[in-house]
Amino acid sequence: MSIISAIIIGFIVGLIARAIMPGTQSMGFIMTTLLGVAGSFVGSYLGQAIGMYPAGSQAGWIASVVGALILLFIFGLVSKK
């Protein structure tokens, strides 16, 4: 996977996670993309590590969104003042 496709997929995953998560998240384009890329990495890595699905499976998208939701929740807890 190239870097550009990882960024595009990360942005899509970040947008989906922000749409699913209730409330407002004050994030820009770059933070949304970083959230999606990190969520994709976390979700895909954990799902493959515990043997839930093979690499390249459609379930990887679901795991990526779940990983991004987890990171978005953590980001919300940390950034609250």
PyMOL commands that set and color helices and strands:
alter all, ss='L'
color gray80, all
select helices_A, chain A and resi 3-20+29-49+59-79
alter helices_A, ss='H'
color red, helices_A
deselect
rebuild
show_as cartoon
